[in-house]
């Protein structure tokens, strides 16, 4: 609700990312870049708060993230789509579109002016791309890649979470030692198998190597070693992103499928694998396909099979994601307010009625004097039911002095707990057909009341204050 990314931590994050990759860590630089962009966006909001509304902090943070991705991958449209898709597994943030477009375009223009426009993914810098024609049979390959990438992305997401969790529970020196030795061993195995240490670094060298004429066994070995290298890097506490590592795994898987189908001479399958694996890993299929569209120089025929591969991988991968910060859905204003605790509207200064009070006392002291139609019945400190005007409306007045509240009170109404959210209370009131619900602890001790009108008042207050 109130995002905070300290700007003072940006230099440390950038230095940590550079150090991680410089030492051979199998991660990408987009992690620190996204962090820096988001921190700058939030810093702008805090420093220029008088010109921005409170809720626009998230928009600026998203725009900053888009700028970071657009610069690192030299793909402005991909940066925009990634920043809009990445916060949620099954949703996007459409209100951040225009700021993200402006931020991504400016960061891309600045970055390419400094370092040039050479593509980040080496296999996409080929003149033959414009000569490739996609055949209907390639849609079958896209389907197979989608299934494989979905399963692989699901397993990779689990391994990422597991590696990070294990690393946090180990002493710093021990996790550095384990991660470093594992990376060294993988580099030795890689050098023996491939003639070079393809397990070191983000993975661009692996992409360039795998699209040459390789055997299926070597391609499969590279896939396993790259996964192990990224896991070891994260276990050691390395700082970096997973965009390029996921892209690398997708390219390797795509080349494997292409070779298996006898299509190893074309770069189509590595490109489709990139879209499928990247989309499955980050739950960002549109950004993955956009990256393919931008990086292939507008080869439109690639987009359709890439969409098929990315869509199938989403279905197979399920809710898994390598990004542990992702939410399932974007909450609207009403949904956000429904997540507020019940204590935000709980009334504890409540006049109750004892069960041995007469109906006449209830009518005169509560209904007529205080205009209360529903009153909680409390015996000592224990809640026992609700006295409602509707329950006594059909009684003769002669019976008011004879009957007690215990004789006419409603005991079937639900009670709420202090740990509930507003949503829980609203659902309970809707189900039972009441506009008032008592709040008790686990032992039945009466705590207070929550009324439907109080929820409406809270919503009006939040609207007025912009909260």
C-alpha positions in Angstrom: 0.0 0.0 0.0 2.9 2.3 0.8 5.9 1.1 -1.3 9.3 2.1 -0.1 12.6 1.6 -1.9 15.5 3.6 -0.3 17.4 5.5 -2.9 20.6 5.3 -0.8 20.7 1.5 -1.3 20.9 1.8 -5.1 24.7 2.1 -5.4 25.1 -0.9 -3.1 22.7 -3.0 -5.2 24.4 -2.0 -8.5 27.8 -2.8 -7.0 26.6 -6.1 -5.7 25.1 -7.0 -9.1 28.3 -6.1 -11.0 30.4 -8.1 -8.5 28.1 -11.1 -8.8 28.3 -11.2 -12.6 32.0 -10.3 -12.5 32.7 -13.3 -10.4 30.8 -15.5 -12.8 27.3 -15.5 -11.3 24.6 -17.0 -13.5 22.2 -14.1 -13.2 21.5 -10.9 -15.2 21.9 -7.2 -14.5 18.2 -6.4 -14.9 17.6 -7.0 -11.2 19.7 -4.0 -10.0 18.5 -2.0 -13.0 14.8 -2.5 -12.1 15.6 -1.7 -8.5 17.4 1.5 -9.4 14.6 2.6 -11.8 11.9 1.8 -9.2 13.8 3.6 -6.5 14.2 6.7 -8.7 10.5 6.7 -9.5 9.5 6.6 -5.8 12.1 9.2 -4.9 10.6 11.5 -7.5 7.2 11.0 -5.9 8.5 11.7 -2.4 10.5 14.8 -3.4 7.7 16.2 -5.6 4.8 15.0 -3.5 2.9 18.3 -3.9 2.4 17.6 -7.6 1.6 13.9 -7.3 -1.3 12.1 -5.7 -0.6 9.5 -3.0 -1.6 6.5 -5.3 0.7 7.7 -8.1 3.8 6.4 -6.2 3.1 2.9 -7.6 2.8 4.3 -11.1 6.1 6.0 -10.9 7.7 2.9 -9.4 6.3 0.9 -12.4 7.6 3.5 -14.8 11.0 3.3 -13.2 11.1 -0.5 -13.6 10.1 -0.2 -17.2 13.0 2.2 -17.8 15.4 -0.2 -16.2 14.4 -3.1 -18.3 14.2 -1.1 -21.5 17.8 0.1 -21.1 19.4 -3.2 -20.1 17.7 -5.2 -23.0 17.6 -2.3 -25.5 13.9 -3.1 -25.9 11.6 -0.3 -24.8 8.3 -2.0 -25.6 9.4 -5.1 -23.7 10.3 -2.9 -20.7 6.8 -1.4 -20.7 5.0 -4.7 -20.9 7.3 -6.4 -18.4 6.8 -3.6 -15.8 3.0 -3.9 -16.3 2.9 -7.7 -16.1 5.6 -8.6 -13.6 3.8 -7.3 -10.4 1.0 -9.8 -10.8 0.7 -13.4 -11.9 -2.7 -13.0 -13.6 -3.2 -9.3 -14.1 -1.6 -6.1 -15.4 -1.3 -2.5 -14.3 -2.9 -0.5 -17.2 -2.9 2.9 -15.5 0.9 2.9 -15.6 1.0 2.6 -19.4 1.7 6.2 -20.4 4.3 6.9 -17.8 6.0 3.6 -18.5 6.1 4.4 -22.2 7.7 7.8 -21.6 10.2 6.4 -19.1 11.2 3.4 -21.3 11.6 5.5 -24.4 13.9 8.0 -22.7 16.0 5.4 -21.0 16.4 3.4 -24.2 17.4 6.4 -26.2 20.0 7.4 -23.5 21.4 3.9 -23.2 21.8 3.1 -26.9 23.4 6.6 -27.4 26.1 5.5 -24.9 26.7 1.8 -25.8 25.1 1.3 -29.2 22.2 -0.8 -30.5 23.8 -4.3 -30.7 21.2 -6.9 -29.5 21.6 -8.4 -26.1 20.7 -11.9 -27.3 23.4 -12.8 -29.9 21.3 -15.3 -32.0 18.8 -12.5 -32.8 21.4 -10.5 -34.7 21.2 -12.6 -37.9 20.4 -11.5 -41.4 18.8 -14.8 -42.0 15.9 -14.0 -39.7 14.2 -11.9 -42.4 14.4 -14.9 -44.8 12.8 -17.4 -42.4 9.3 -18.6 -43.2 7.1 -20.2 -40.5 5.4 -23.4 -41.6 2.2 -24.9 -40.1 4.2 -27.8 -38.7 6.1 -25.2 -36.6 2.9 -24.6 -34.6 3.3 -28.2 -33.3 6.8 -27.5 -32.3 5.5 -24.3 -30.5 3.0 -26.5 -28.7 5.7 -29.0 -27.6 7.9 -26.1 -26.5 5.1 -24.6 -24.5 4.5 -27.8 -22.6 8.3 -28.3 -22.0 8.8 -24.7 -21.0 5.8 -24.7 -18.7 7.1 -27.8 -16.8 10.7 -26.5 -16.8 9.6 -23.0 -15.7 7.6 -24.6 -12.8 10.6 -26.6 -11.7 13.0 -23.7 -12.1 10.7 -21.4 -10.0 10.6 -24.0 -7.2 14.4 -24.3 -7.4 14.9 -20.6 -7.2 12.7 -20.3 -4.1 14.5 -23.3 -2.5 17.9 -21.9 -3.2 17.1 -18.4 -1.8 15.5 -20.0 1.3 18.5 -22.3 1.9 20.9 -19.4 1.5 19.1 -17.2 4.0 19.4 -19.9 6.6 23.2 -20.4 6.2 26.0 -18.3 7.7 27.4 -15.9 5.1 30.8 -17.5 4.9 29.3 -21.0 4.5 26.9 -20.1 1.8 29.7 -18.2 -0.1 31.9 -21.2 0.2 29.2 -23.7 -0.9 28.1 -21.5 -3.8 31.6 -20.6 -4.9 32.8 -24.3 -4.9 29.7 -25.4 -6.8 30.2 -22.7 -9.4 33.9 -23.7 -9.8 33.0 -27.4 -10.2 30.3 -26.5 -12.8 32.8 -24.4 -14.7 35.3 -27.3 -14.8 32.6 -29.7 -16.0 31.4 -27.2 -18.6 34.9 -26.6 -19.9 35.5 -30.3 -20.2 32.2 -30.9 -22.0 32.0 -27.8 -24.2 35.5 -26.5 -24.5 34.5 -23.3 -22.6 33.0 -22.4 -19.2 29.4 -21.8 -20.4 28.0 -21.9 -16.8 29.6 -18.6 -15.9 27.8 -15.3 -16.5 24.2 -14.5 -17.5 24.2 -16.9 -20.4 24.6 -15.0 -23.7 27.7 -17.1 -24.5 25.6 -20.2 -24.0 23.0 -18.9 -26.5 25.6 -18.3 -29.1 27.2 -21.7 -28.6 24.0 -23.8 -28.6 22.7 -22.6 -31.9 25.6 -24.1 -33.7 25.5 -27.7 -34.7 25.4 -29.6 -31.4 24.3 -33.0 -30.3 21.2 -33.5 -28.2 23.2 -34.9 -25.3 25.4 -31.8 -25.1 22.4 -29.5 -25.4 20.6 -31.4 -22.6 23.8 -31.3 -20.4 24.1 -27.5 -20.9 20.4 -27.0 -19.9 21.0 -28.9 -16.6 24.3 -27.2 -15.9 22.8 -23.7 -16.5 20.0 -24.4 -14.0 22.5 -25.6 -11.4 24.7 -22.6 -12.0 21.8 -20.1 -11.4 20.7 -22.1 -8.3 24.3 -22.0 -6.9 24.5 -18.2 -7.5 21.3 -17.6 -5.6 22.3 -19.9 -2.8 25.5 -17.9 -2.4 23.4 -14.7 -2.1 24.3 -13.3 -5.5 22.4 -10.2 -6.6 20.9 -10.1 -10.1 17.9 -10.8 -12.3 16.6 -13.9 -14.0 15.5 -12.4 -17.3 18.6 -13.5 -19.3 19.1 -16.8 -17.4 15.4 -17.7 -18.2 16.0 -16.6 -21.8 19.1 -18.7 -22.0 17.3 -21.8 -20.7 14.5 -21.1 -23.3 17.0 -20.9 -26.1 18.7 -24.1 -25.1 15.3 -25.9 -24.8 14.2 -24.5 -28.1 17.4 -25.8 -29.8 16.9 -29.2 -28.2 13.3 -29.4 -29.6 14.4 -28.1 -33.0 17.2 -30.7 -33.2 14.8 -33.5 -32.1 12.4 -32.5 -34.9 15.1 -32.2 -37.5 14.9 -28.4 -37.6 18.2 -27.6 -36.1 19.3 -25.4 -38.9 16.8 -22.6 -38.1 16.8 -20.2 -35.2 13.0 -20.3 -35.0 12.9 -22.9 -32.3 15.4 -21.2 -30.0 13.4 -18.0 -30.3 10.1 -19.8 -29.5 11.8 -21.4 -26.5 12.9 -18.0 -25.3 9.4 -16.7 -25.4 7.9 -19.8 -23.8 10.4 -20.2 -20.9 10.7 -16.5 -20.2 6.9 -16.1 -20.1 6.5 -19.1 -17.9 9.2 -18.1 -15.4 8.0 -14.6 -14.8 4.3 -15.1 -15.6 4.8 -12.4 -18.3 3.8 -13.9 -21.6 3.1 -10.6 -23.4 6.4 -9.2 -22.4 8.2 -12.4 -23.6 6.5 -12.3 -27.0 7.1 -8.5 -27.3 10.8 -9.2 -26.6 10.8 -11.7 -29.5 9.0 -9.2 -31.8 11.4 -6.3 -31.0 14.6 -8.4 -31.1 13.8 -10.1 -34.4 13.5 -6.7 -36.2 9.8 -7.0 -36.9 9.7 -10.5 -38.3 5.9 -10.8 -37.9 5.7 -14.5 -38.8 7.5 -15.3 -35.5 4.9 -13.7 -33.4 2.1 -16.3 -33.9 4.1 -19.4 -32.9 5.6 -17.4 -30.1 2.1 -16.6 -28.8 1.2 -20.3 -29.0 4.3 -21.3 -27.1 3.9 -18.6 -24.5 0.2 -19.3 -23.9 0.7 -23.0 -23.5 3.6 -22.5 -21.2 1.4 -20.3 -19.0 -1.3 -23.0 -18.7 1.2 -25.7 -17.9 3.3 -23.6 -15.4 0.2 -22.7 -13.3 0.7 -20.1 -10.6 4.4 -20.7 -10.1 6.8 -17.8 -10.7 10.5 -17.0 -10.1 9.4 -13.6 -8.7 8.5 -14.0 -5.0 7.0 -10.5 -4.8 4.2 -11.1 -7.3 0.6 -11.0 -6.3 -2.1 -13.1 -7.9 -4.3 -10.2 -9.0 -4.4 -6.5 -8.9 -6.8 -5.3 -6.2 -9.1 -2.4 -7.0 -10.0 0.3 -4.4 -12.9 -1.7 -3.0 -10.9 -4.9 -2.8 -8.1 -3.1 -1.1 -10.4 -1.7 1.5 -12.0 -5.0 2.1 -8.6 -6.3 3.2 -8.5 -3.8 6.1 -8.7 -5.3 9.6 -12.1 -5.5 11.4 -10.6 -3.3 14.2 -10.7 -0.3 11.8 -14.5 0.0 12.3 -15.0 -2.0 15.5 -17.2 -0.2 18.1 -16.4 -1.3 21.6 -18.5 1.3 23.5 -21.7 -0.6 23.1 -24.8 -0.6 25.4 -25.9 -4.2 25.8 -28.9 -5.9 27.3 -28.9 -8.7 29.9 -30.8 -11.9 29.0 -33.0 -11.5 32.1 -34.3 -8.1 31.1 -37.9 -7.9 30.1 -39.1 -7.2 26.6 -40.6 -4.0 27.9 -37.2 -2.8 29.2 -35.7 -3.5 25.8 -38.4 -1.5 24.0 -38.3 1.5 26.3 -34.6 1.8 27.0 -33.2 0.8 23.6 -35.8 1.0 20.8 -37.6 4.1 21.9 -34.9 5.9 23.8 -31.9 5.1 21.6 -33.5 4.2 18.3 -31.7 0.8 18.4 -33.4 -2.0 16.5 -30.8 -4.6 17.3 -28.9 -4.9 20.6 -26.4 -7.6 21.7 -27.4 -9.7 24.6 -24.5 -10.2 27.1 -24.6 -12.3 30.2 -21.8 -10.9 32.4 -19.0 -10.8 29.7 -20.3 -13.6 27.5 -22.2 -12.9 24.3 -25.4 -15.1 24.1 -27.4 -13.6 21.2 -29.1 -10.6 19.7 -32.3 -8.9 20.7 -34.1 -7.6 17.6 -37.2 -5.5 17.2 -38.3 -7.7 14.4 -38.5 -10.7 16.8 -40.9 -8.9 19.2 -43.0 -7.0 16.7 -45.8 -9.6 16.6 -46.0 -10.0 20.5 -48.9 -8.5 22.3 -48.0 -5.6 24.7 -49.4 -7.6 27.6 -46.6 -10.1 27.1 -43.8 -7.5 27.3 -43.6 -7.6 31.1 -43.9 -11.4 31.2 -41.3 -12.4 28.6 -37.5 -11.9 29.0 -35.0 -11.2 26.3 -33.8 -14.8 26.7 -37.2 -15.9 25.5 -37.2 -14.0 22.3 -33.5 -13.3 21.4 -31.9 -14.7 18.2 -29.0 -17.1 18.8 -28.4 -18.3 15.3 -26.6 -15.2 14.1 -22.9 -15.5 13.4 -20.2 -13.8 15.4 -17.0 -12.3 14.1 -13.4 -12.6 15.4 -11.0 -9.6 15.9 -8.6 -11.2 13.4 -11.2 -11.0 10.6 -11.0 -8.6 7.7 -13.8 -6.3 6.5 -14.5 -8.8 3.7 -15.0 -11.6 6.2 -17.5 -9.5 8.1 -19.4 -8.4 5.0 -19.7 -12.0 3.8 -21.0 -13.1 7.2 -23.6 -10.3 7.3 -24.7 -11.0 3.8 -25.1 -14.7 4.4 -27.1 -14.2 7.6 -29.2 -11.3 6.3 -28.2 -8.9 9.0 -26.6 -5.4 9.0 -24.9 -5.9 12.4 -22.5 -8.5 13.7 -21.1 -9.1 17.2 -17.4 -9.5 17.7 -16.2 -12.0 20.3 -13.0 -13.9 21.2 -12.6 -17.6 21.0 -14.2 -18.1 24.5 -17.3 -16.1 23.5 -16.4 -12.9 25.5 -18.1 -9.9 24.0 -15.7 -7.3 22.5 -17.9 -5.0 20.3 -20.0 -4.6 17.3 -19.5 -4.0 13.6 -22.3 -2.3 11.7 -22.9 -2.1 7.9 -23.4 1.6 8.1 -19.9 1.9 9.7 -18.3 0.2 6.7 -20.1 2.7 4.4 -18.9 5.6 6.5 -15.3 4.3 6.5 -15.5 4.0 2.7 -16.7 7.6 2.4 -13.9 8.8 4.8 -11.3 7.0 2.7 -12.7 8.6 -0.5 -12.5 12.1 1.1 -8.9 11.6 2.3 -7.7 9.9 -0.8 -6.5 6.9 1.3 
